[in-house]
Amino acid sequence: MRIFGAAILATSLLVTNAFAATTLPAGKPAGVKKAQENNNMLLIIGGIGLAGLGIGLAASSNGGGPTNIAPNTTSTTTTTTSP
């Protein structure tokens, strides 16, 4: 099983390199300026909101286990007197 996993990993590394994009042209920016021009504020706020929601749900789960409630037990005692 370990050999099979290693073979798949090696194949995936070779395939991704074979289908990679061509090299970047010399002397030109690698797309950093275009990435900086895009307004990603909505994505950042959404990501922070989802992270907060996940943390809030995890914190309020109370361990996720069932709640054990002790049954109400009452005891009654009766006394009788004989004449």
KASUL-V741164 format. One record per residue. N is the residue number from 0. RES is the residue in three letters. PHI is phi in radians with two decimals (999 if undefined). D_FIRST is the distance of its C-alpha to the first C-alpha in Angstrom with 1 decimal. Layout:
BEGIN
n,res,phi,d_first
N,RES,PHI,D_FIRST
N,RES,PHI,D_FIRST
END
This chain:
BEGIN
n,res,phi,d_first
0,MET,999,0.0
1,ARG,-1.15,3.8
2,ILE,-1.17,5.4
3,PHE,-1.09,5.0
4,GLY,-1.12,6.2
5,ALA,-1.14,8.6
6,ALA,-1.14,9.9
7,ILE,-1.15,10.7
8,LEU,-1.09,12.4
9,ALA,-1.13,14.3
10,THR,-1.14,15.4
11,SER,-1.16,16.6
12,LEU,-1.18,18.6
13,LEU,-1.22,20.2
14,VAL,-1.17,21.1
15,THR,-1.14,22.7
16,ASN,-1.24,24.8
17,ALA,-1.22,25.9
18,PHE,-1.72,27.2
19,ALA,-1.20,28.8
20,ALA,-1.17,32.5
21,THR,-1.15,34.9
22,THR,-1.17,36.1
23,LEU,-1.31,38.8
24,PRO,-1.20,42.4
25,ALA,-1.24,44.1
26,GLY,1.45,46.6
27,LYS,-1.96,45.7
28,PRO,-1.15,44.2
29,ALA,-1.63,40.6
30,GLY,1.59,41.4
31,VAL,-1.20,42.1
32,LYS,-1.12,45.7
33,LYS,-1.11,44.7
34,ALA,-1.17,42.2
35,GLN,-1.28,44.9
36,GLU,-1.32,47.4
37,ASN,-1.22,45.4
38,ASN,-1.57,46.3
39,ASN,-1.81,43.2
40,MET,-1.10,45.1
41,LEU,-1.11,44.3
42,LEU,-1.15,40.5
43,ILE,-1.16,40.9
44,ILE,-1.13,43.1
45,GLY,-1.11,40.8
46,GLY,-1.13,37.7
47,ILE,-1.14,39.7
48,GLY,-1.12,41.0
49,LEU,-1.16,37.5
50,ALA,-1.12,36.4
51,GLY,-1.11,39.5
52,LEU,-1.12,39.0
53,GLY,-1.11,35.5
54,ILE,-1.14,36.8
55,GLY,-1.11,39.8
56,LEU,-1.18,37.8
57,ALA,-1.17,35.4
58,ALA,-1.30,38.5
59,SER,-1.71,40.4
60,SER,-1.42,37.9
61,ASN,0.97,39.2
62,GLY,1.47,35.9
63,GLY,1.31,35.1
64,GLY,-1.55,35.9
65,PRO,-1.23,38.7
66,THR,-1.54,42.1
67,ASN,-1.67,43.7
68,ILE,-1.97,47.4
69,ALA,-1.24,49.5
70,PRO,-1.23,51.8
71,ASN,-1.30,55.5
72,THR,-2.06,57.2
73,THR,-2.13,60.9
74,SER,-2.10,63.0
75,THR,-2.09,66.6
76,THR,-2.10,69.2
77,THR,-2.11,72.4
78,THR,-2.13,75.4
79,THR,-2.12,78.1
80,THR,-2.03,81.5
81,SER,-1.81,83.7
82,PRO,-1.36,87.5
END
